[in-house]
Amino acid sequence: VDPPFKPTIENQRTAGNRAFLTKCTLSKYRSGEFNRVPYITGFTEKETIAYAG
């Protein structure tokens, strides 16, 4: 199943200092290049309605 939304890797030469995501998220995770926090969680009230219908 292909997810409807995916991260977009920005070209740092084009975006300059405004680039948010410049490397593959899986590569960053494997190399340990991420902020270690206890957990990040969240939800929305009607999050699954888009998939129900």
Order of alpha helices (4+ residues) and beta strands (2+ residues): alpha-alpha-alpha
